[in-house]
Every structure is written in C-alpha cells, then in structure tokens.
C-alpha cells in the first residue's frame, strides 16, 4: 500500500532537513547565501505543504487529497478519467495538479455522489477537458459547449443538484445498476449503490488498475453519513459496504505483500479489503443494537441514552461538527423506523 499522508509529510520534512545540511556543506561559513538558500527551501516546502497532495497509487492511477474530497485520476493514452471533482474552491488547484500528472485532456468526470465537496469542481474540470471525437463537431459556440468532457453520474445526482449552477450538472446519467466503458486499456465499471449514503451513490471500479473509488459510502474518519432526506438508509449503506468488500481482493496467499485492491474512500487515507470489512462490521453491529432497541419499543431519546455506538465512539465518533455520533444514531433509527412502517 502507498504511504499515507502523515508518512509522506514526515518524509518531506526529512528531505528538507537533509537539503539544509547539504546547503551548509555547500556554502560553508558564508552566512548570507546560506541564509537565503535555506529560506528559499523552507518557503518552497511550506508552499508545498499548503497545497494538495498527489499520490501515485498505481502507474496508471493517482489520488489527489485535500480538495474537499479525494479525487481519483486514471491516466493513459486515451486521456484522463477523473472521479470526483472536489469542492468549487479547490477546483483551480485540482486542475493544476491534474495537469502536472499528465498534459492529456480530461475525457470524463465521474461523480460518486451529489455532495458539494465531490461535485463542486465539475464545471471547471469538464470545461478544461474534451469529449472523445470532439474534433468531429466542428467550430462554433454551440459546438464548443458540446466539446467539453462529459460528467457522468447516477440519475439522482442531477435531481439533487437542481439548485446549483447548470454548468456543473451531470451530462450523462444512468438509472440502472451498472454503466461501463473501456478507456486507457482497461474496463471501467460505474456501479450504482441505491439508498446508501444517498440514493445516488456509485463506485468507480478500474479493473486492470485494481482500484475502487468508493465515495462517501466509505469514510474511515467517522461513522458513515446516512442522508435520509436524500434517500440514504442504513440497510443500503451496509449492502453497499458488502458489495465493496466482495469486489476488493486481499493479498492472499502471500499475505506479507502490500498488495491487493486499493479502495479510495470519499475522504481520508487509502484502504484495502480488510479496512472495508472492519468498517462494515462496525456499522452492522451498531445497526443491530439500534434495531434491538426499536423492537423493544424504545424511543429515539432512549436509544441515544443507551449509547449503541459504545466501543466505537473513540475511533469514529465526533462530539461536535457537521456529523456527530448523535446524528449517526438518529439517522440509523429513522432509517430503520421508516423501513418498518
């Protein structure tokens, strides 16, 4: 598995320190040139640390972290396929990072869900790309608008984005279980996960690269966000995690290798199949605890007081912020109560 972000930052700090030692050797006692050189190195390192982090997870696949959501980039002779565009504010920086990966045009932008930190950069990235065979469209303003890279998503994403600027709307949507294409020498499957985080989640599976981009169905920083208002459900979340665990393959029988399917979550560090199974088991156990409380006739307040997430709150719980442990328990309760009615 590739290095996580903390490991890379430590490595970068060590590299800066080594460079400074080398500069001391180079400049000896000449204080001013040495001072200027060290300041330049530190400034460059500070600028780099404040920018996005680009990780090469396969020779054909990169992940850009720090853009609101993780951004996946498949690279090949046909061009680039981008999975999630990050936030609108980060879009210019994401585009710069993509151009540093490869000068080839963006051919597709795939949205794993409707959240603003995943789709906010859609318009910027799509406008910077070019549809395959766009040269056959000829010139003119109307054709220029049709030349941009398509934005692909589950049908529900378009519905949820109805109040956002039209330039970022998906231009290719599907309502069935599987959309596929073949670009850059590999099959790409876009797999709809109904009623999970929302009603519009997809996985993007790059089969030769053996990389799965999971979106917000998987977020090991916290309990999963179950957006009941937008069609999410705890049962669908567990079903999606089950599917993710089935698609991912671990490194067996040679378990000592850091190999196997790489799973890119919506946020946070890269994962493997074991991480998915552990996360799925945690969500399932909490679901079962809440379900037992509902069967016993407990109210939402009583269920919260019983702390069904006990044992997991230290790792996944948030006492404050946009998504707290209480928010998660309430979403599980409402989802199960809704399914029961």
Buried (B, 14 or more C-beta within 10 A) or exposed (E): BBEBBEEBBEEBEEEBEEBBEEBEEEBEEEEEEBEEBBEEBEEEBEEEEEEBBBBEBBEBBBBBBBBBBBBBBBBBEBBBBBBBBBBBBBBEBBBEBBEEBBEBBBBBBBBBBBBBBBBBBBBBBBBBBBBBEBEEBEEEEEEEEBBBBBBBBBBBBBBBBEEBEEEBBBBBBBEEEEBEBEBBEBEBBBBBBBBBBBBBBBBBBBBBBBBBBBBBBBBBEBBBBBBBEBBBBBBBBBBBBBBBBEBBEBBEEEEEEEBBBBBBBBBBBBBBBBBBBEBBEBBBBBBEBBBEBBEEEBEBEEBBEBEBBEEBBEEBBBEEEEBBBBBBBBBBBBBBEEEEE
